[in-house]
Amino acid sequence: MRAAVAYSLGGDEKALATLRGRYAEKMNASPDAKGFAIVSERIEQQGVAFRDLARQIASVDSLQAFLTDFKKQGAAKTAAAN
């Protein structure tokens, strides 16, 4: 889904169409089917739903990066204390 968002924001319709063709069938059987349909739509058809979902995906990535860094800092402090 992140790739679809990146291709869309980059204006790469060809890569987006390839992604859609390769994964649409598999994604239709997943719980993320609606989200994939939104982020992989043709660029000229994307609207508010795309922007909202792209924002959510970006915030999840930011949270995961924060938690990974937080865990690393905790491990470094534990190692320094020993």
Secondary structure, DSSP 8 states (H G I E B T S, - for coil): -HHHHHHHHTT-HHHHHHHHHHHHHHHHTSTTHHHHHHHTS-GGG--HHHHHHHHHHHHHHHHHHHHHHHHHHHHHHHHHH-
